[in-house]
Amino acid sequence: MKGLIGKKVGMTQLISNTGAVTPVTLIEAGPCFVTQIRTVEKDGYSAVQLGFGEVNPRRLSGGEKGHLKRNGLNLPPLRHLHEFRVDNPEVKEGDKITVGVFTVGEHVDVTGISKGKGFQGGIKRHHFRRQPKTHGASDRTRAPGASSSNTTPGRLRKGKRMAGHMGMQRVTSQNIEVALVDVERNLLGVRGSVPGATGAIVYIKPARKGGK
């Protein structure tokens, strides 16, 4: 079972013996606890539910506390739960999973919620180019221009790229390399950036495309 819930710590650099600098994102990954195992016979699909982030028990509802203590489980109060689809789970409820399940050089997919940017125009949101500043258009340089035609189709087509809310979407950085594994401090370093702000919750699983 390879999969972890983590918290984005921030970005730093790793410097090799030859002086090569590698930008990495540090993630506080785990420890996670197996809170439930889904089976095809009972639930219709196979998955492992993990819990992460110990909190004060008063911050959890009665139903959440009961879920963590059912079947005699003695799990700590966990704030974040997430399911990972697996065909053959090799763990049992109550097991503890650490960052040691991943190795340096392995490729993973990291999923998180991107930073919210609020209401943005077409240039920032969709990378549109500016209009010319000449011929009386000095105050229209960042305007979107024409959005459709009059007679045909006589309306805006679905999916038209315009100004609007930007960010706060589920984003996955695919096939990124693991550059650091620190089991003692529960730290995982991945090459490059991952979605989300500092302190955001991210989900780490083996790469689906082209990973080793």
N, C-alpha and C positions, 0 to 999 in steps of 0.2 A: 504494500500500500504506500504509494508516493503521493503526497498532497499535504499542504499546510496552509493554515491561516496565519497571517502576519500583519505587522504594523510598519508602515514606511517610516524610517528614521531620518533619511536624508541622503545627500550625495557626498562622495568623497573621491579620493584618488588612490590607486595602488601603483607603487613604483617598483619595477622589477630590478634585478641585479644589473641589468644592462642599461638602466635609466629610462626604459619605456614606461610611459604614464598611461594608465587605464582608468577611465572614469567609471565609477561603480555606484550603484544605489544600495544602501544598507537597509535590510529589512529585519525587524525583530520577529523571526518566524518561530512560532511555538513557544513553549511546549503546548501541544494540542492533545486533547483527550478524546477517545472514541466514545461518543455519547449514544450512538444508535447504529445498527446495521440493518439496511434494507435488503430484502431478499425477493427473488422473482416469485416464489411460491406465496408469500404473504402480501407483498406490496406491488408486485407486477414489474419491478425493476430491481437492479442490484446497485447499491451505493453504500457509502460509509459517511456517516455524519460526524463531523469533528466540532469540538468546542474550544474556544480560545478566549483568553483575557479574564483573569480572576478579578472579581469585584466584590463589594460588600453585599452580603445576601439580601439586605434591604432594598437593593436596587433591582431585584428580580421579582417577578410576579409569582403567585402561588403555583400557577401551572408550570412555569419554567423551573421552579425548584423541584416540583414533583417529577418532571421529565428527567432531571438529572439524578434523581434518587430512586427511580423505579427499578424493579428487578434486583434490588439490593445493591445497586451501584452507590459507591461512596465518592462521588465526584465533587470537586470544589465548585463554587458558584461561578459559572462561565457566562460571559455577556454575549459572545458572538458564536453562532452556530451556522454551519455550512455543510452541504452535502457534496461529495465527490463521487461521480459515477465510476465504478470499477466492476470488471467482470468477475474477478475472483478475489474477494477481500481476504487477506491473510492475517487479519487482526480480529480481536474480539472486543466486546464492549468493556470499557474501563481501561483499555490499554493507553499508554502514553507514547506519543510520537514526537520526536525531536527533529532538529534541523539536520541531524546526522543521516537522514534517509537520502539526502542529496550529496553529490560529490562534485569537486572542482572539475570543470570542463564539461559537465553535463549541460543540456539545454532544457529550458523550462518556458512555460507560458505564465505570465503574471497578469491577473485581472484586477481592475479596480475602478473607482469612479473618478472621472477626470475633474480637474478644477473647474468650478463654476465661474463664468466670465460675465454673467448678466446679459442684458440686451446689447447686441453688437451689430454694426453695419456690415454690408456685404464685403468690404475690403478685408476686414479682420476675420469675419466668419467664414468666407468662402474664397479669400485670396483674389478678389477681383482687382483689376487694374484701375487706376484713376483716369478720369476723362481729361481731355486737353484743357489748358488754361486760357486758350485764345478764343477769338470770335465771340466775345461776350459771355463766356462760360466760366469766368473766374470764380464764381461762387458755387459751381456745380461739380467741382473736381472729385468729390467723394460720393456723389449721388449715384444711384444704380442705373439711371437712364431708362430707356423703354423696357417695359416688362412683358408686353405682348402686342398683338395686332388687333385692329378694330373689328373688321368683318369676320375674318377667319383666324383663330377660332372664336374671337369675341369674348374671351375670358382668359383667366390665368390657368395654365395647365398645372396639374398636380405635380408636386415636387419642385416647383419653381424656386430657385435659390434666391432668397431675399434676406433682409435684416430680420433678426429674431434672437431668441434665447440661445446662448452658446455655452457649451460645457455641461457638467453634471450628468454625464452619460457613461454607461458601462463600456469600458475600453479594455482590450487585451493586447499586451505587448507579446508578440509571438517569437518563439525560437531565440531567446536570449541566453547567453552563456553564464553559467555560475562561475564567479571568479574568487569567491571566498566562502568558506564554511567554518564557523566558529561555534562548536558545540557547547563550550563552557559558557559563552555569553548569549547563546541562542541567536546568533547573527548569521544572516545569509547575504552575501554580496553578489549582485548580478551586474553584468556589463551593460552600461548605458542607463537610460532612464526608464521609469515605470510610471503608469498613470496615477494621479492622485496627489494631494497635498501632503505635507509632513504630518504624520500621525494618522493618515488614512489607512483603512483596513484593505488588505490585498489578499488574493487567493493564488497560491502557487501550485502548479501541477506540471507533470512532464510535458515536453513540447509535442504537439501533434504533427508538426510539419518539419521535416528535415533535421530533427534533433538527433543527437548521438544516443 
